[in-house]
Every structure is written in C-alpha cells, then in structure tokens.
Amino acid sequence: MATFLRPLSYKYQWLYDTIATLAAIPVGGEKKFRQLALKNLDILPDSRILDLCCGAGQTTKFLINYSQQVTGLDISVVSLEKAKKNVHQAEFVEGFAQKMPFSDNSFDFIHTSVALHEMTTKELEEIFKEVYRVLKPKGIFTFIDLHQPQNLLFIPPLTVFMWLFETETAWQLLKTDVAIKLTKAGFKILDTQLYAGGSLQVIQAQKFIED
C-alpha cells in the first residue's frame, strides 16, 4: 500500500513537516501532540531520556525542555544528520531499535512518537524487550501512535492518510493490542489514553520489578 507521496515525505523535510502539522490539528497542534505522552510524568532536569526512532529530531526538540540528558536513536544516517542540526543540545546515536547500542538500565524514560506503526509484529516484540532491557528499574516507556478510531467520523480521514502514506505494518498495528504485548514483555501499564476520536493512542508503561 502507500503511494508515491510516502518516499517524497521522507525525502523532503518540508513535506513531512506539513503532513505532521496537519495530522496534529485534531489534538491542538504539533506542540501539544509531541508532548501528549509525557503528561503527568515526573521528569527531572537530570533524567536520562531516549527518543527512540527519533528521525530528524521532531520530538527531540521538545524533550530537551524537560531534561539536559536527551539521546536520540535512529537507524537513518540522513535523519540523524538533520537531527543534529535541528537539536544540537541532544546526543544522537545510530542504531536499530531492535538491538540498541546501550547497556542495561541506561535510561529513566524512553519515548517514541509515531514510529511503532512502521514495525512488524515480530519487530514490536523485539523492541519492547530491548526497551525493557535499557530502562532503569521502574523506568517509564511512553509512546503515541495510530489506533483504530472509535468515532466513525475519524475513520475516512485516517483511511485516506494510511492509503497515501503508510504500509501494511500500520494497518496491522490497528489490530494489535499493544498493552498486552507490553505486559508480556514485563511492563506494568500506568495509563492509556485515546485522542482524535480514538485514532491516536498514548500508553505509559513502567518497567516492572518485583520487590
């Protein structure tokens, strides 16, 4: 699936940014969209935060307002070069989300923004295991991504968007209960919220450690 617009949106930053801005309108704009998954979290200036699949740093630029220790991880060298120019306050590392180049218990918070829908079911499971590994005990994993709309009015626009820009993995995510997969990976679900008629989901999960 997807059309010629998908590769163009990755090639031209202005096109990607325009799409992101339009998509964020239902939740109050991009600034609010990028921070929805961080609501009510106790993030300190020295908290170690990982922006997983950071792309060109679209969310990283908001994360640096919370902490002075922000790292972005992405497999795309081109995106990372853009991220370094856009957010020079953060550190950026090249690597796979399924096999992160970090030691165990490295981060207090790990966040990913609209990246999980690019992954297959198997890749999601591998990523959740890695997130669990590199999070500190009781660390928090947060994400915002696509979800099957509950409000019928949001089904047509989401369908058009996915037809134009997304692949089969995005359609598969709509059928996936991410909370169950996180629980199987060892996480405790702290909060789940739906936005934009249910077409966006936010989950906050904690690395569960038995006392």
VMD Tcl script that draws the C-alpha trace (Angstrom):
set ca {
  {0.00 0.00 0.00}
  {1.00 3.68 0.20}
  {1.61 5.92 -2.82}
  {4.48 7.92 -4.33}
  {3.87 10.50 -1.59}
  {5.43 8.26 1.06}
  {9.02 8.35 -0.25}
  {8.62 12.04 -1.07}
  {7.63 12.80 2.53}
  {10.89 11.25 3.73}
  {12.98 12.96 1.05}
  {11.61 16.46 1.56}
  {11.52 17.69 5.17}
  {9.05 20.47 4.38}
  {6.53 17.92 3.12}
  {6.95 15.71 6.19}
  {6.56 18.72 8.48}
  {3.44 19.86 6.64}
  {1.86 16.41 6.99}
  {2.77 16.27 10.68}
  {1.29 19.73 11.29}
  {-1.99 18.84 9.59}
  {-2.23 15.49 11.39}
  {-1.75 17.19 14.76}
  {-4.61 19.66 14.32}
  {-7.25 17.37 15.96}
  {-5.25 17.31 19.23}
  {-4.45 21.03 19.33}
  {-1.34 21.36 17.19}
  {2.09 19.79 16.90}
  {3.46 21.17 20.18}
  {0.67 19.52 22.15}
  {0.83 16.38 20.01}
  {4.54 15.86 20.67}
  {4.04 16.10 24.42}
  {0.79 14.18 24.94}
  {2.61 11.01 26.05}
  {4.64 12.95 28.63}
  {1.68 14.27 30.61}
  {1.89 13.85 34.40}
  {5.37 12.29 34.31}
  {7.90 13.36 36.93}
  {10.78 14.19 34.62}
  {13.78 15.87 36.27}
  {16.49 18.01 34.61}
  {18.97 15.15 35.03}
  {16.61 12.37 33.93}
  {18.12 10.32 31.12}
  {15.66 10.28 28.19}
  {15.88 8.26 24.99}
  {13.97 9.45 21.94}
  {13.56 6.10 20.19}
  {13.37 6.24 16.38}
  {13.95 9.98 16.65}
  {14.04 10.72 12.92}
  {15.10 14.32 12.28}
  {14.51 15.26 15.90}
  {10.92 16.46 15.62}
  {10.12 15.24 19.15}
  {13.66 15.56 20.50}
  {13.38 19.33 20.33}
  {10.57 19.16 22.87}
  {12.24 16.57 25.09}
  {15.22 18.87 25.72}
  {12.83 21.22 27.52}
  {12.35 18.52 30.15}
  {15.89 17.26 30.64}
  {19.50 18.12 29.88}
  {20.31 14.47 29.14}
  {18.43 13.53 26.00}
  {19.64 10.96 23.46}
  {18.09 10.26 20.07}
  {18.40 6.86 18.38}
  {17.65 6.15 14.73}
  {18.89 3.83 12.00}
  {18.82 6.52 9.30}
  {22.13 8.37 8.95}
  {20.42 11.04 6.85}
  {17.78 11.67 9.52}
  {20.39 11.79 12.26}
  {22.38 14.44 10.39}
  {19.23 16.55 10.20}
  {18.53 15.91 13.89}
  {21.99 17.08 14.89}
  {21.41 20.36 13.06}
  {17.89 20.78 14.43}
  {18.63 19.90 18.07}
  {22.29 20.45 18.90}
  {21.59 20.14 22.65}
  {20.92 16.39 22.38}
  {23.19 13.45 21.65}
  {22.36 11.27 18.66}
  {23.29 7.63 18.09}
  {22.89 5.40 15.05}
  {21.35 2.01 15.74}
  {18.43 -0.38 15.45}
  {15.56 -0.16 17.92}
  {15.57 -3.97 18.00}
  {19.22 -4.04 19.12}
  {20.12 -0.82 20.87}
  {23.78 0.08 21.44}
  {23.19 0.84 25.11}
  {23.96 -1.05 28.30}
  {21.28 -2.44 30.61}
  {19.44 0.03 32.87}
  {20.61 3.13 30.99}
  {17.55 5.38 30.81}
  {14.89 6.78 33.14}
  {12.46 7.42 30.27}
  {12.13 6.09 26.74}
  {9.72 7.76 24.35}
  {8.78 7.09 20.75}
  {6.47 9.15 18.58}
  {4.51 7.63 15.66}
  {7.21 5.07 14.88}
  {5.77 1.78 16.13}
  {3.39 1.52 13.17}
  {6.44 1.11 10.92}
  {7.30 -2.19 12.64}
  {6.12 -5.74 12.04}
  {4.57 -7.66 14.93}
  {7.83 -9.53 15.48}
  {9.83 -6.31 15.45}
  {7.47 -4.77 18.01}
  {8.07 -7.68 20.37}
  {11.83 -7.38 19.91}
  {11.72 -3.63 20.51}
  {9.69 -3.96 23.69}
  {12.23 -6.45 25.06}
  {15.04 -4.04 24.25}
  {13.20 -1.09 25.79}
  {12.71 -3.16 28.94}
  {16.42 -4.02 28.99}
  {17.80 -0.50 28.65}
  {15.29 1.12 31.01}
  {16.32 1.55 34.62}
  {14.25 -0.33 37.24}
  {10.82 1.32 37.39}
  {11.73 3.39 34.32}
  {8.93 4.64 32.06}
  {8.25 3.83 28.41}
  {5.82 6.12 26.60}
  {4.56 6.31 23.04}
  {1.97 7.89 20.81}
  {0.83 6.14 17.63}
  {-2.08 5.14 15.43}
  {-5.16 3.37 16.77}
  {-8.44 2.08 15.33}
  {-10.86 5.06 15.59}
  {-13.85 4.76 17.92}
  {-15.56 7.79 16.42}
  {-16.84 6.87 12.95}
  {-16.12 10.39 11.69}
  {-12.39 9.75 12.02}
  {-12.34 6.53 10.01}
  {-12.41 8.14 6.50}
  {-9.56 10.64 7.11}
  {-7.37 8.01 8.78}
  {-8.05 5.55 5.96}
  {-7.08 8.12 3.33}
  {-3.95 9.07 5.26}
  {-2.85 5.46 5.60}
  {-3.60 4.70 1.95}
  {-1.45 7.64 0.85}
  {1.47 7.30 3.25}
  {1.53 4.02 5.17}
  {2.32 0.36 4.57}
  {0.86 -2.93 5.78}
  {2.53 -2.64 9.18}
  {0.41 0.40 10.02}
  {-2.79 -1.48 9.22}
  {-1.56 -4.33 11.39}
  {-0.98 -2.01 14.34}
  {-4.66 -1.05 14.27}
  {-5.46 -4.69 15.01}
  {-2.79 -5.07 17.70}
  {-3.39 -4.76 21.44}
  {-0.11 -3.06 22.28}
  {-0.85 -3.04 26.00}
  {-0.98 -6.83 26.07}
  {2.35 -7.08 24.26}
  {3.92 -4.64 26.71}
  {2.60 -6.63 29.65}
  {4.06 -9.83 28.21}
  {7.42 -8.03 27.90}
  {7.36 -7.30 31.62}
  {5.78 -3.85 31.76}
  {3.07 -2.54 34.05}
  {0.59 -0.32 32.20}
  {0.27 3.00 34.03}
  {-2.07 4.88 31.73}
  {-3.80 4.56 28.38}
  {-5.45 7.46 26.58}
  {-7.15 7.84 23.20}
  {-7.27 11.08 21.20}
  {-8.66 12.35 17.90}
  {-11.75 10.16 18.01}
  {-9.66 7.20 19.06}
  {-7.35 7.37 16.02}
  {-4.36 8.09 18.26}
  {-3.31 6.08 21.31}
  {-0.99 7.05 24.13}
  {0.38 4.48 26.56}
  {2.63 4.99 29.57}
  {4.18 1.77 30.90}
  {6.65 1.09 33.68}
  {9.44 -1.48 33.83}
  {8.02 -3.80 36.46}
  {10.41 -5.10 39.09}
  {9.16 -7.46 41.76}
  {10.11 -6.42 45.30}
}
mol new
graphics top color blue
foreach p $ca { graphics top sphere $p radius 0.5 }
foreach p [lrange $ca 0 end-1] q [lrange $ca 1 end] { graphics top cylinder $p $q radius 0.2 }
display resetview
